[in-house]
Amino acid sequence: MNFRVPLGAAIAFALVVAALTFSITLNYARSDHNERAISLREREAANGKFAEVDREVRQRFFGVINETQLMDSVVRGYLEGLGDPNAIYLTAEENARRNQAVVGETVGIGAALEIHPSGYLYVREVFAETPAQAADIEPGDLIVNMDETVLTPENAEAQLALIYDTVGTRVMLTVRREGEDFIADITRREVEHHTVYASIIEETSVGYIIITEFSDRTFMQFNRELSRLQNEANLQAIIFDMRDNSGENLNQAARVIDRLVPAGPIVSAVFRDGGVEIVETSDPNQIDMLPMVVITNSNTAGAAELFALALRDYGLGRVVGTSTAGSGAMVEEVNLSDGSVIGITVALYQSPSGEVWDGVGVSTDFEVAMPAELEPIWRELDHTTDPQLEKALEVALGIQVAEVIQLGVSW
């Protein structure tokens, strides 16, 4: 049945709809304007308060104001006030040192050093053709003095930072080996920063790869070490050790992951408006599918957490150890005109399957705690004395590679 609406009624209805639309739009515009006005007034009040504080301090302060130090403190305080746990501020000098370490070249003696529980610096590895090797320093040695400063648990971190100084400067080290001390007179120079260490676990065909961090040369070092392992043995499985890996270089982690997984997403970003953007993807080229295990601890963070999740999401790996740090925020950095840098959270990362780990961490498939007394020295242990590595080996030899998860991502 057809109903005819009188023309007058239709016009009246249209006018009512138009009026409602105009009213809603006007109210929204007023609300948006009011919010903007309130925000502007709040900013003006804050700026006014700061100007007032600055004026009063400059009129009354007895001391001399260090303008650079003052501004650094102001910027740090502003970012702290955001409540963003990932917000950062680096001075120009701090940024320069950070960049030097990230690109894989650093000034030092050419050895991988760790703080020993005694406060001494433990030599984990000596790199070839470096000042440390020329000075006859060996893995397992302890550096007990630096330039006549005795190392202690209280000053060890600061002294370790001093190892990385200016090219051409000298440092006098007292090195202890089996209870005997000797002096190493070393001139610092640029050396490659090693982040990947690989070996075959004794009496097995299982590769063991430690990735201490992700720097600009990690992917290159990973390829080199993986090829070496493949030439040495017919690999049955691979264990990746991500303990204490802070995972700062997401791109390098994604390149390593790309070697291990099939074509598909590696990591996406979720923005505050709900939008999702794929950040890194994998191509179809991958190594022969092998059982893989990732060892994690509470210091495994960022890109290292993504590494564990990606292998698990694609059905290629299991996670052994303890839950991770839960650091999965996209921090956007802005270079300021004086060479300093600020960084704030702009999105949260998610794994190939859509798991967001920021603030949550990565759970393990096999929870294995490390005794507290062994945590600082886990790199000195092997699969018979390290309970997490022992379990990882058991899992690696026992699991079968699962079918690759079909993630259903639309390309």
C-alpha positions in Angstrom: 0.0 0.0 0.0 1.4 3.5 -0.9 0.9 6.4 1.4 1.2 10.0 0.2 2.7 12.6 2.5 1.2 16.0 2.2 3.7 18.6 0.8 3.3 20.9 3.8 4.0 18.1 6.3 7.1 17.1 4.4 8.4 20.7 4.4 7.7 21.0 8.1 9.5 17.8 8.8 12.5 18.9 6.7 12.6 22.2 8.6 12.5 20.3 12.0 15.4 18.1 10.9 17.4 21.1 9.7 16.8 22.9 12.9 17.9 19.9 15.0 21.0 19.4 12.8 21.9 23.1 13.2 21.3 23.0 16.9 23.4 19.9 17.4 26.2 21.3 15.2 26.1 24.6 17.0 26.2 22.9 20.4 29.1 20.8 19.3 30.9 23.8 17.9 30.3 25.7 21.1 31.5 22.7 23.2 34.6 22.3 21.0 35.2 26.1 21.2 34.7 26.1 25.0 37.1 23.2 25.4 39.7 24.9 23.2 39.2 28.1 25.1 39.6 26.4 28.5 42.7 24.6 27.2 44.1 27.9 26.0 43.3 29.7 29.3 44.9 26.8 31.2 48.1 27.1 29.0 48.1 30.9 29.4 47.8 30.5 33.2 50.6 27.9 33.3 52.8 30.1 31.2 51.9 33.1 33.3 52.8 31.2 36.5 56.1 30.1 35.1 56.9 33.7 34.0 56.0 34.9 37.5 58.3 32.3 39.1 61.1 33.1 36.7 60.7 36.9 37.5 60.7 36.4 41.2 63.6 34.0 41.2 65.7 36.3 39.0 65.0 39.3 41.3 65.7 37.5 44.6 68.0 34.5 44.0 71.3 34.9 45.8 73.3 32.5 43.5 74.2 32.6 39.9 71.8 31.0 37.5 73.2 28.4 35.0 70.8 29.0 32.1 71.6 25.7 30.4 71.1 23.7 33.5 67.9 25.6 34.3 66.4 25.0 30.9 67.4 21.3 31.0 65.6 21.0 34.3 62.5 22.8 32.9 62.2 20.5 29.9 62.7 17.4 32.1 60.0 18.7 34.5 57.6 19.3 31.6 58.0 15.8 30.3 57.7 14.3 33.7 54.4 16.2 34.2 52.9 14.3 31.2 52.9 11.2 33.3 54.4 9.3 30.3 56.7 6.7 31.6 58.5 6.6 28.2 59.1 10.3 27.8 62.7 11.1 27.5 65.0 14.2 27.4 68.6 13.9 26.2 71.0 16.9 26.3 73.0 17.4 23.1 76.0 15.6 24.8 73.8 12.7 26.0 72.3 12.4 22.5 75.7 12.3 20.9 76.9 9.5 23.2 73.7 7.6 22.6 74.0 7.8 18.8 77.6 6.6 19.0 76.6 3.5 20.8 73.5 2.8 18.6 75.4 2.8 15.3 77.5 -0.1 16.5 80.8 1.8 16.7 82.0 2.9 20.1 85.2 4.2 21.7 86.7 1.8 24.2 89.2 -1.0 24.7 87.6 -3.7 22.6 86.1 -5.9 25.2 82.6 -6.9 26.4 82.5 -5.9 30.1 79.9 -6.5 32.8 79.7 -5.4 36.4 80.6 -8.3 38.7 78.8 -8.7 42.1 82.2 -7.7 43.6 82.0 -4.4 41.8 84.9 -5.3 39.5 84.4 -5.3 35.8 84.2 -8.8 34.4 85.6 -9.4 30.9 83.0 -11.5 29.1 84.7 -11.4 25.7 87.7 -9.8 24.0 87.3 -8.7 20.4 89.9 -9.5 17.8 92.4 -6.9 16.7 91.5 -4.5 19.5 93.5 -2.7 22.3 92.3 -5.2 24.8 93.6 -8.1 22.9 96.9 -6.3 22.3 97.2 -5.8 26.1 96.8 -9.6 26.6 93.4 -9.2 28.4 91.4 -12.5 28.3 87.8 -13.5 28.9 87.3 -14.3 32.6 89.7 -11.5 33.7 88.6 -9.0 36.3 89.4 -5.3 36.0 89.9 -4.2 39.6 91.4 -0.7 39.2 91.0 2.1 36.6 93.5 4.9 36.7 94.3 4.1 40.4 90.6 4.1 41.3 89.6 0.9 43.1 86.3 -0.5 41.7 83.5 -1.1 44.1 79.8 -1.9 43.8 79.1 1.8 44.4 81.3 3.2 41.7 81.4 0.4 39.2 78.6 1.8 36.9 80.3 5.2 36.7 83.7 3.6 36.1 82.3 1.4 33.3 81.0 4.5 31.6 84.5 6.0 31.7 85.8 3.1 29.6 84.1 4.7 26.7 86.0 8.0 26.4 87.7 10.0 23.7 89.7 8.4 20.9 93.4 8.5 21.7 93.1 8.9 25.4 94.9 6.4 27.7 93.5 4.3 30.6 95.6 2.3 33.1 93.8 -0.9 34.1 94.7 -3.3 36.9 93.7 -6.7 35.6 93.3 -9.7 37.9 93.7 -13.3 36.6 93.7 -16.3 39.0 94.7 -14.1 41.9 97.5 -12.4 40.1 97.4 -8.7 39.0 99.0 -7.0 36.1 98.8 -3.5 34.5 97.4 -2.9 31.1 98.2 0.4 29.6 95.6 0.9 26.9 94.9 3.7 24.4 91.2 4.0 23.5 90.1 3.8 19.9 86.9 3.0 17.9 85.9 -0.6 17.9 82.9 -2.5 16.7 80.2 -3.1 19.3 79.3 -6.8 19.4 75.7 -7.7 20.2 75.4 -11.3 18.8 77.2 -14.3 20.3 76.6 -17.8 18.9 77.7 -21.3 19.7 76.6 -25.0 19.4 75.6 -26.4 22.8 78.0 -29.2 23.7 77.0 -32.7 22.6 74.0 -31.4 20.7 73.2 -29.9 17.3 71.3 -27.0 18.9 72.4 -23.5 18.1 72.6 -21.1 21.0 72.5 -17.4 20.0 72.7 -14.6 22.6 71.6 -11.2 21.4 72.6 -8.7 24.1 70.9 -5.7 22.4 69.7 -4.5 19.0 72.1 -1.9 17.4 72.6 -0.9 13.8 75.0 -3.8 13.2 73.0 -6.5 14.9 71.4 -7.9 11.7 74.8 -8.1 10.0 76.3 -9.8 13.0 73.3 -12.2 13.3 73.6 -13.2 9.6 77.3 -13.9 10.1 76.9 -15.9 13.2 73.9 -17.9 11.9 75.9 -18.8 8.7 78.8 -20.0 10.9 76.5 -22.2 13.0 74.9 -23.7 9.9 78.3 -24.5 8.5 79.5 -26.1 11.8 76.5 -28.4 12.4 73.2 -29.7 10.9 71.1 -27.6 13.2 68.2 -29.4 15.0 66.9 -26.3 16.7 67.9 -22.8 17.8 67.7 -21.2 21.2 67.7 -17.4 21.3 68.7 -15.8 24.6 67.1 -12.4 25.1 67.8 -12.0 28.8 68.7 -8.5 29.8 68.1 -7.3 26.2 66.6 -3.8 26.4 65.5 -4.0 22.7 65.8 -0.4 21.6 66.2 -0.7 17.8 63.0 -2.1 16.5 64.1 -2.0 12.9 67.1 -4.2 13.5 64.9 -6.7 15.5 62.4 -6.8 12.6 65.2 -7.6 10.2 66.3 -10.5 12.3 62.7 -11.7 12.7 62.3 -11.4 8.9 65.0 -14.1 8.4 63.0 -16.5 10.7 59.3 -16.1 9.8 57.3 -16.3 6.6 55.7 -13.4 4.7 53.3 -11.3 6.9 53.2 -8.5 9.4 55.9 -8.3 12.1 54.7 -5.4 14.1 51.9 -2.8 14.0 51.2 0.4 15.9 47.9 1.3 17.5 47.2 5.0 17.8 45.0 6.8 20.4 42.2 7.2 17.8 42.1 3.4 17.3 43.9 3.5 14.0 46.3 0.7 13.2 49.4 1.0 11.0 51.7 -1.8 10.0 55.2 -0.8 10.8 57.3 -3.7 9.7 56.6 -6.8 7.5 58.4 -10.0 6.5 59.1 -11.2 3.0 58.6 -14.9 2.0 62.3 -15.7 2.4 63.2 -17.5 5.6 65.6 -20.1 6.9 64.6 -23.7 7.1 61.9 -24.0 9.7 63.4 -25.3 12.9 62.1 -25.6 16.4 63.0 -22.3 18.2 63.0 -21.3 21.8 63.4 -17.8 23.3 64.7 -17.3 26.8 63.4 -14.1 28.6 63.6 -12.5 32.0 62.2 -9.4 33.6 64.8 -7.2 31.9 63.8 -8.4 28.4 62.1 -5.3 26.9 60.9 -3.6 23.8 62.0 -5.1 20.5 63.3 -8.2 22.4 59.8 -8.8 23.6 58.5 -8.4 20.0 61.1 -11.0 19.0 59.6 -13.6 21.4 56.0 -12.8 20.5 56.6 -12.9 16.7 58.2 -16.4 16.8 55.3 -17.6 19.0 52.6 -15.9 16.9 53.9 -17.7 13.7 54.0 -21.0 15.5 57.7 -21.3 15.3 58.8 -20.9 18.9 58.2 -21.2 22.6 59.2 -18.8 25.4 61.1 -20.1 28.5 62.1 -18.1 31.6 60.2 -15.4 33.3 57.8 -12.7 32.2 59.2 -9.7 30.5 59.4 -5.9 31.2 56.3 -4.9 29.3 57.8 -2.1 27.2 56.0 -1.8 23.9 55.4 1.9 23.3 56.2 3.8 20.1 58.2 6.7 21.3 58.5 9.5 18.7 61.7 11.6 19.1 62.1 15.2 18.1 65.5 16.8 17.5 65.6 20.3 19.0 67.7 23.1 17.5 70.5 22.8 20.1 71.1 19.1 19.4 69.0 17.9 22.4 66.1 15.4 21.9 62.7 14.9 23.4 60.6 11.8 23.1 57.0 11.0 23.9 54.7 8.0 23.5 52.5 8.3 20.3 51.2 4.8 19.9 51.5 1.2 21.3 53.0 -1.6 19.4 51.2 -4.9 18.7 52.6 -8.3 17.7 51.6 -10.1 14.4 48.6 -11.7 16.1 47.5 -8.3 17.6 48.9 -8.7 21.1 49.8 -5.5 22.9 52.5 -6.1 25.5 53.1 -2.6 26.8 52.5 -2.5 30.6 51.7 -6.2 30.5 54.9 -8.0 29.3 55.2 -11.3 27.5 54.1 -14.4 29.4 56.2 -17.6 29.1 55.1 -21.0 27.9 57.4 -22.5 30.4 58.0 -20.5 33.6 61.4 -21.1 35.0 62.8 -18.8 37.7 66.5 -18.1 38.0 68.0 -18.3 41.6 68.8 -14.8 42.7 72.5 -15.6 43.3 72.8 -16.8 39.6 71.0 -13.8 38.0 74.1 -11.5 37.8 76.3 -14.3 36.3 74.0 -16.2 34.0 76.4 -15.7 31.1 79.1 -17.6 32.9 76.8 -20.7 33.2 76.1 -23.5 30.7 73.2 -25.8 30.0 74.1 -27.9 33.1 74.2 -25.1 35.6 71.7 -22.6 34.1 68.1 -23.8 34.9 66.5 -21.6 32.2 68.9 -22.7 29.5 68.6 -26.3 30.6 64.8 -26.1 30.2 65.1 -24.3 26.9 67.3 -27.1 25.6 64.7 -29.7 26.8 61.9 -27.8 25.0 63.9 -27.2 21.8 64.7 -30.9 21.5 61.1 -31.9 22.3 58.8 -29.6 20.3 57.8 -29.9 16.7 57.4 -26.9 14.4 53.7 -26.0 14.2 51.8 -25.0 11.1 52.3 -21.3 10.5 49.4 -19.3 11.9 47.2 -17.7 9.2 46.9 -14.2 10.5 44.2 -13.1 8.2 45.8 -9.7 7.5 44.4 -8.0 4.4 47.1 -6.7 2.1 
